[in-house]
Amino acid sequence: MNHPDELRATLESALTPLTAPRRVLLIHPDYSRNDFSHLVAPMVHDVLAARGLERLDTLNAGGTHRPMTQPELLAKLGLTDHARVGRLCNHEYDDPSQLTLAGTIDADFVATKTAGQVRQPMAVTVNRLLFDGYDAIVCLSGTVPHEALGYSGGTKLLFPGVSGPEVIALLHWAAVLIGIPRLIGELDNPAREVVDTGARFIFDRLGSVPIVSLNMVYTEDEHHRAVPRGLFAGWGADGFRAALSQAAELSSRLHIVHLHSAVSTAVQRIPTMYDEVWTAGKGSYKLQRPGVIAPGGEIVLFAPHIREFHCRPDMDAAIRAVGYHGRDYVRAYCEQHPSFNRNIAAHVINVRGLGEWKEGREAFDFRVTLASAIPREDCEAVGLGYRDPATIRKEDFSGPGQLWIDEGGQWLYARR
């Protein structure tokens, strides 16, 4: 599906139920996703404009990532010269005035799906813009293997994509307690069931407002530009699930790289769209499936452009306070600091790996090293290794047991 006419035809068919939309909200992925939103969003605008669209507002489903600037939003969506574009909004997850309660997931259900690791109700908070009288909502997302929910896309865009901080933190914490290597690249998993259940409260609150999921699947060309490979649509709760299932099936064939043997050193060259360790950490946990990294091996995140763990000073400070550690260590830390942000707790485990606690010390099967603009002393203070990025050369990682990954952090690696 790399021809614009084919993409346009697929989109027109997907949007057939919208015969006379006046005000439409487009919810979309943020800067950390290399997809083809810039092709789909203008087509959504044009198809609906021909049917009476008066205004298309957009909402960036950035979760806890940084907000995007207006030029970034326009470039991401390709909406630089479209007459009916209205507000380009960022979801500010930590602004209570943006949020409303759609429902609450029962604590027993959460406990069942997390094997008893988490037993508390989960409030389904969501950006109140969804209930601002729109004639329809279009949810645009990309589908690739995802550390917390198996695959991105589908209901994830709503919950937790435009949810509140407690929801985001609890979902990521629950996922890391279950175990990221067990979830990533698996469509049917307990974390996804929790998300789908929460999203149903949002669908119920929307009532008769039509809502469609558009799931993009892509690869990259030699210039690392996204190439459309599939666009899968579905309406309502059941349609979201069906479209994601189709997209995940294609993604599993395109985005999982199978290795014949373990590697001792893997270098993920982190693209500039991941501009902090918070997002660049994908380069670590997409190599953590069993058998990918040899015992005692090393994952190197090569990112000369990265200068901070998180762009928000409070979250950067929290990461520095806890450091990058395994699950047992971080769980004990959270017991001593009950108010500590569970989203940050999940992040540091995801990057460092689950590890084990043996005789009062942490033990890991592999090392994680930063080759970035973050100084050696800062890396070592949080439990990560350091390499001078100026010493990293691709040709040095081409021999047996070595793996160099361009545009790192996007694909999942597994053993055959």
C-alpha positions as CSV (number, residue, x, y, z in Angstrom):
1,M,0.0,0.0,0.0
2,N,2.6,2.6,-1.0
3,H,0.5,4.3,-3.7
4,P,-1.5,7.4,-2.6
5,D,-4.6,6.4,-4.7
6,E,-4.7,3.0,-2.9
7,L,-4.4,4.7,0.5
8,R,-7.1,7.2,-0.4
9,A,-9.5,4.5,-1.6
10,T,-9.0,2.5,1.6
11,L,-9.7,5.6,3.7
12,E,-12.8,6.7,1.7
13,S,-14.2,3.2,2.3
14,A,-13.3,3.3,6.0
15,L,-15.1,6.6,6.5
16,T,-18.2,5.7,4.6
17,P,-20.5,5.9,7.7
18,L,-19.6,9.6,8.0
19,T,-22.0,11.1,5.5
20,A,-22.5,14.7,6.9
21,P,-19.8,15.5,9.5
22,R,-19.5,19.1,10.6
23,R,-17.1,19.0,13.6
24,V,-14.7,16.1,13.8
25,L,-11.9,15.4,16.3
26,L,-8.8,13.6,15.0
27,I,-6.7,11.9,17.8
28,H,-3.2,11.0,16.6
29,P,0.3,9.7,17.7
30,D,3.1,12.0,18.7
31,Y,6.6,12.8,17.6
32,S,8.0,9.5,19.0
33,R,6.2,7.4,16.3
34,N,7.7,7.2,12.8
35,D,4.5,6.6,10.8
36,F,2.5,8.1,7.9
37,S,0.1,10.3,9.8
38,H,1.3,13.1,7.4
39,L,-0.4,11.2,4.5
40,V,-3.5,10.0,6.3
41,A,-4.5,13.2,8.1
42,P,-4.8,15.4,5.0
43,M,-6.8,12.7,3.3
44,V,-9.1,12.5,6.3
45,H,-9.5,16.3,6.0
46,D,-10.2,16.2,2.2
47,V,-12.6,13.2,2.3
48,L,-14.7,14.7,5.1
49,A,-14.5,18.2,3.5
50,A,-16.3,16.8,0.5
51,R,-19.0,15.7,2.8
52,G,-19.6,19.0,4.6
53,L,-16.8,19.1,7.2
54,E,-16.7,22.6,8.8
55,R,-13.8,22.1,11.3
56,L,-11.3,19.4,12.0
57,D,-9.7,19.7,15.5
58,T,-6.7,17.5,16.5
59,L,-5.5,16.0,19.8
60,N,-2.0,14.7,20.2
61,A,-2.2,11.5,22.3
62,G,1.3,12.0,23.8
63,G,0.7,10.2,27.1
64,T,3.6,11.4,29.4
65,H,5.8,12.5,26.5
66,R,6.6,16.2,26.1
67,P,4.0,18.4,24.3
68,M,4.6,19.1,20.6
69,T,5.0,22.7,19.2
70,Q,2.5,23.9,16.7
71,P,5.1,23.6,13.8
72,E,5.8,20.0,14.9
73,L,2.0,19.2,15.0
74,L,1.5,20.6,11.5
75,A,4.5,18.7,10.1
76,K,3.5,15.5,11.9
77,L,0.0,15.7,10.4
78,G,0.8,17.2,7.0
79,L,-1.9,19.9,7.6
80,T,0.0,22.9,6.5
81,D,-2.5,24.3,4.0
82,H,-5.9,22.9,4.8
83,A,-8.8,25.4,5.2
84,R,-11.0,23.5,7.6
85,V,-8.3,22.7,10.3
86,G,-9.2,24.1,13.7
87,R,-7.3,23.7,16.9
88,L,-4.2,21.6,17.2
89,C,-4.2,20.4,20.8
90,N,-1.7,18.6,23.0
91,H,-3.0,16.2,25.7
92,E,-1.6,17.6,28.9
93,Y,-1.9,14.5,31.1
94,D,-1.0,16.4,34.3
95,D,-3.6,19.1,33.9
96,P,-6.7,18.1,35.9
97,S,-8.9,20.7,34.1
98,Q,-8.4,18.7,30.8
99,L,-9.7,15.4,32.3
100,T,-13.0,13.8,33.1
101,L,-14.0,10.5,34.6
102,A,-15.6,8.0,32.2
103,G,-15.8,5.1,34.7
104,T,-13.8,2.9,37.1
105,I,-12.4,-0.6,36.5
106,D,-13.1,-2.9,39.4
107,A,-10.1,-3.8,41.7
108,D,-10.8,-7.5,41.5
109,F,-10.7,-7.4,37.7
110,V,-7.3,-5.6,37.8
111,A,-6.0,-8.1,40.3
112,T,-7.1,-11.1,38.2
113,K,-5.4,-9.7,35.1
114,T,-2.2,-8.9,36.9
115,A,-1.9,-12.2,38.7
116,G,-2.5,-10.4,42.0
117,Q,0.4,-8.0,41.5
118,V,-2.0,-5.0,41.5
119,R,-5.2,-4.9,43.5
120,Q,-6.8,-1.5,43.3
121,P,-9.6,0.1,41.2
122,M,-8.5,2.0,38.1
123,A,-10.2,5.3,37.3
124,V,-10.8,5.7,33.6
125,T,-9.9,9.3,33.2
126,V,-9.8,10.8,29.7
127,N,-9.4,14.1,28.0
128,R,-12.7,16.0,28.2
129,L,-12.2,17.2,24.6
130,L,-13.7,13.9,23.4
131,F,-17.1,15.0,24.9
132,D,-17.1,18.5,23.4
133,G,-20.0,17.8,21.0
134,Y,-18.1,16.4,18.0
135,D,-20.1,14.7,15.2
136,A,-17.4,12.0,15.0
137,I,-14.0,11.0,16.4
138,V,-11.2,9.6,14.2
139,C,-8.4,7.7,16.1
140,L,-5.2,7.4,14.1
141,S,-2.5,5.2,15.4
142,G,0.5,3.1,14.3
143,T,0.8,-0.6,15.2
144,V,4.2,-2.0,16.2
145,P,5.3,-4.3,19.0
146,H,4.8,-2.5,22.3
147,E,6.4,-3.2,25.7
148,A,3.4,-2.8,27.9
149,L,0.4,-3.9,25.7
150,G,1.9,-6.3,23.2
151,Y,1.2,-4.1,20.2
152,S,0.5,-0.4,20.0
153,G,-2.7,0.9,18.3
154,G,-6.4,0.3,18.9
155,T,-7.8,1.4,22.2
156,K,-4.3,2.3,23.6
157,L,-4.7,5.7,21.8
158,L,-7.6,6.5,24.1
159,F,-6.6,4.7,27.3
160,P,-3.9,5.6,28.3
161,G,-3.0,7.8,25.3
162,V,-5.2,10.7,26.4
163,S,-5.7,9.6,30.1
164,G,-4.6,11.0,33.4
165,P,-1.2,10.4,35.2
166,E,-2.5,7.8,37.6
167,V,-3.9,5.7,34.8
168,I,-0.7,5.9,32.8
169,A,1.4,5.1,35.8
170,L,-0.7,2.2,37.0
171,L,-0.9,0.5,33.5
172,H,2.8,0.7,33.0
173,W,3.5,-0.5,36.5
174,A,1.1,-3.4,36.1
175,A,2.8,-4.4,32.8
176,V,6.3,-4.4,34.2
177,L,5.1,-6.5,37.2
178,I,3.7,-9.0,34.7
179,G,7.0,-8.9,32.8
180,I,7.7,-7.0,29.6
181,P,9.3,-10.0,27.8
182,R,6.0,-11.9,28.3
183,L,3.9,-9.0,26.8
184,I,5.9,-7.4,23.9
185,G,4.8,-8.8,20.6
186,E,1.9,-10.8,22.0
187,L,-1.6,-9.5,20.9
188,D,-3.6,-11.4,23.5
189,N,-2.4,-10.5,27.0
190,P,-3.8,-9.4,30.3
191,A,-2.6,-5.8,30.1
192,R,-4.4,-5.3,26.8
193,E,-7.6,-6.8,28.4
194,V,-7.4,-4.1,31.1
195,V,-7.0,-1.4,28.4
196,D,-9.9,-2.7,26.3
197,T,-12.1,-2.8,29.4
198,G,-11.3,0.8,30.3
199,A,-11.9,2.0,26.8
200,R,-15.4,0.5,26.8
201,F,-16.3,3.1,29.5
202,I,-15.2,5.8,27.1
203,F,-17.2,4.3,24.3
204,D,-20.3,4.1,26.6
205,R,-19.8,7.7,27.7
206,L,-19.6,8.8,24.0
207,G,-23.0,7.1,23.4
208,S,-24.1,7.6,19.8
209,V,-21.0,9.6,18.7
210,P,-19.3,7.5,16.0
211,I,-15.7,6.7,16.6
212,V,-13.4,4.9,14.2
213,S,-9.9,3.4,14.6
214,L,-7.4,3.7,11.8
215,N,-4.3,1.5,12.4
216,M,-1.3,2.2,10.3
217,V,1.4,-0.4,9.6
218,Y,4.6,0.7,7.9
219,T,8.2,-0.1,7.1
220,E,11.0,2.2,6.2
221,D,12.8,3.0,3.0
222,E,16.6,3.5,2.6
223,H,16.2,7.1,3.9
224,H,14.3,5.9,7.0
225,R,11.0,7.4,5.9
226,A,7.8,5.5,6.7
227,V,6.4,3.5,3.9
228,P,2.7,2.6,4.2
229,R,2.1,-1.2,4.2
230,G,-1.4,-1.4,5.6
231,L,-4.3,0.7,7.0
232,F,-6.9,-1.2,9.0
233,A,-10.2,0.4,10.1
234,G,-12.9,-0.5,12.6
235,W,-15.9,1.2,14.3
236,G,-16.7,1.1,18.0
237,A,-15.3,-1.2,20.6
238,D,-15.5,-4.4,18.6
239,G,-14.2,-2.7,15.5
240,F,-11.2,-1.3,17.3
241,R,-10.3,-4.8,18.4
242,A,-10.8,-6.3,14.9
243,A,-8.7,-3.6,13.2
244,L,-5.9,-4.0,15.7
245,S,-5.9,-7.8,15.3
246,Q,-5.4,-7.4,11.5
247,A,-2.7,-4.7,12.0
248,A,-0.9,-6.8,14.6
249,E,-0.8,-9.8,12.3
250,L,0.9,-7.8,9.6
251,S,3.2,-6.1,12.1
252,S,4.3,-9.5,13.5
253,R,5.6,-10.3,10.0
254,L,7.2,-7.0,9.4
255,H,8.5,-5.7,12.7
256,I,9.9,-8.8,14.5
257,V,13.5,-9.6,13.5
258,H,14.4,-13.2,14.2
259,L,18.0,-14.0,15.0
260,H,19.6,-17.4,14.6
261,S,22.0,-16.9,17.5
262,A,22.5,-14.7,20.6
263,V,24.6,-11.5,20.2
264,S,27.2,-10.3,22.7
265,T,27.0,-6.6,21.8
266,A,24.0,-4.9,20.2
267,V,24.2,-1.2,19.3
268,Q,20.9,0.6,18.8
269,R,21.5,3.8,16.8
270,I,18.8,5.9,18.3
271,P,17.0,8.3,15.8
272,T,16.5,11.9,16.7
273,M,12.7,11.5,17.1
274,Y,13.7,9.8,20.5
275,D,15.1,12.9,22.1
276,E,15.4,11.7,25.8
277,V,16.2,8.4,27.5
278,W,12.5,8.2,28.4
279,T,11.7,7.3,24.8
280,A,15.1,6.0,23.7
281,G,14.8,3.3,26.3
282,K,12.8,1.3,23.6
283,G,16.2,0.4,22.2
284,S,16.9,-1.7,25.3
285,Y,13.6,-3.5,26.0
286,K,13.1,-4.5,22.4
287,L,16.2,-6.6,22.7
288,Q,15.2,-8.3,26.0
289,R,13.4,-11.3,24.7
290,P,15.0,-14.6,26.0
291,G,18.0,-15.7,24.0
292,V,18.6,-12.4,22.1
293,I,21.5,-11.1,24.2
294,A,24.1,-13.6,25.3
295,P,24.8,-13.9,29.0
296,G,27.1,-11.1,30.0
297,G,26.3,-9.2,26.8
298,E,25.8,-5.5,26.3
299,I,23.1,-3.3,24.9
300,V,24.5,0.1,23.7
301,L,22.1,3.0,23.2
302,F,24.0,5.2,20.7
303,A,22.4,8.6,20.9
304,P,24.8,11.6,20.7
305,H,21.9,14.0,20.6
306,I,20.4,13.0,23.9
307,R,21.2,15.2,26.9
308,E,18.7,14.2,29.6
309,F,16.8,11.3,31.0
310,H,13.5,13.2,30.7
311,C,12.7,16.7,29.5
312,R,10.5,17.4,32.5
313,P,12.8,18.5,35.4
314,D,10.6,16.7,38.0
315,M,10.6,13.4,36.1
316,D,14.3,13.7,35.3
317,A,15.1,14.2,39.0
318,A,12.9,11.2,40.0
319,I,14.8,9.0,37.5
320,R,18.1,10.1,39.0
321,A,16.7,9.5,42.5
322,V,15.8,5.8,41.9
323,G,18.3,4.9,39.2
324,Y,18.0,2.1,36.6
325,H,17.4,-1.1,38.5
326,G,15.6,-4.5,38.2
327,R,12.1,-5.3,39.4
328,D,12.9,-6.5,42.9
329,Y,15.0,-3.5,43.7
330,V,12.5,-1.0,42.4
331,R,9.5,-2.7,44.0
332,A,11.3,-2.5,47.4
333,Y,12.1,1.2,46.7
334,C,8.4,1.9,46.0
335,E,7.4,0.2,49.2
336,Q,9.8,2.6,51.1
337,H,8.5,5.6,49.0
338,P,4.8,4.9,48.5
339,S,4.1,8.1,46.6
340,F,6.9,7.5,44.0
341,N,5.7,7.7,40.4
342,R,4.9,4.2,39.2
343,N,5.3,5.2,35.6
344,I,8.9,6.2,36.3
345,A,9.4,3.0,38.3
346,A,8.2,1.0,35.3
347,H,10.5,2.9,32.9
348,V,13.7,2.3,34.8
349,I,12.9,-1.5,35.0
350,N,12.1,-1.6,31.4
351,V,15.4,-0.1,30.4
352,R,17.6,-2.1,32.8
353,G,15.8,-5.4,32.6
354,L,14.0,-7.5,35.2
355,G,17.1,-8.9,36.8
356,E,17.2,-10.9,40.0
357,W,18.0,-10.3,43.6
358,K,20.7,-12.7,44.8
359,E,22.3,-12.6,48.2
360,G,21.6,-8.9,48.7
361,R,22.8,-7.8,45.3
362,E,21.3,-7.3,41.9
363,A,22.2,-9.7,39.1
364,F,21.5,-9.1,35.4
365,D,22.1,-11.2,32.3
366,F,23.3,-8.1,30.3
367,R,24.6,-4.6,30.7
368,V,22.9,-1.4,29.4
369,T,25.2,1.4,28.2
370,L,24.5,4.9,27.1
371,A,26.7,6.5,24.4
372,S,25.1,10.0,24.5
373,A,25.7,13.6,25.6
374,I,24.9,12.6,29.2
375,P,28.2,12.5,31.1
376,R,29.9,9.4,32.4
377,E,29.3,10.3,36.1
378,D,25.6,10.8,35.5
379,C,25.3,7.4,33.7
380,E,27.2,5.6,36.4
381,A,25.2,7.3,39.2
382,V,22.0,5.8,37.8
383,G,23.4,2.4,37.2
384,L,24.1,2.5,33.5
385,G,27.3,2.1,31.6
386,Y,29.0,4.8,29.6
387,R,30.7,4.9,26.3
388,D,32.1,8.0,24.6
389,P,29.8,8.4,21.5
390,A,32.8,9.7,19.5
391,T,34.3,6.2,19.8
392,I,31.3,4.4,18.3
393,R,31.8,3.3,14.7
394,K,29.5,1.1,12.8
395,E,32.3,-1.0,11.2
396,D,33.5,-2.0,14.7
397,F,30.2,-3.9,15.2
398,S,30.0,-6.1,12.1
399,G,31.7,-9.2,13.3
400,P,30.4,-12.4,14.9
401,G,28.3,-11.8,17.9
402,Q,27.9,-8.1,17.0
403,L,24.7,-6.4,16.0
404,W,24.3,-2.8,14.7
405,I,20.8,-1.5,14.3
406,D,20.1,1.6,12.3
407,E,17.0,3.7,13.4
408,G,17.0,1.7,16.6
409,G,14.2,1.2,19.1
410,Q,11.4,0.5,16.6
411,W,11.5,-3.2,15.8
412,L,11.4,-6.2,18.2
413,Y,14.2,-8.8,18.2
414,A,13.6,-12.5,18.9
415,R,15.4,-15.8,18.6
416,R,14.1,-18.3,16.1
